[in-house]
Amino acid sequence: MRILNEADDKPMDCVTLFLTMSEASQLRDMLNEMLADPIGHDHEHVSSDDYRKEVTVCIYSPDSPNQFDERSKRLILEDK
C-alpha cells in the first residue's frame, strides 16, 4: 500500500476516509470493476457527492509500475 499526499508531494503512512453511503457504494463498485479487469483499470476516481473532493485508487504491481508517471513509480518502488 502506498499513500501520497498530492498537495505536499509526500508519502503518508495512514489516512482516514469518511464516506457517505453513496460514496462508499461508488468505491465498492469501482474496486469490483478494477479487480475484474485490472489490465483495463489501473486507476479510478471516486468523487464526493458534490464533486469537490476526490479519491484516486490505483492497482499496481511492484514488479511492473511502468504504466504510472515517474512520481508514482518512485512512490511504488521506494515509498518516498
Secondary structure, DSSP 8 states (H G I E B T S, - for coil): --EEETTTTEEES-------HHHHHHHHHHHHHHHH-TTT-SEEEEE-TTSS-EEEEE---TT--TTS-HHHHHHHHH--
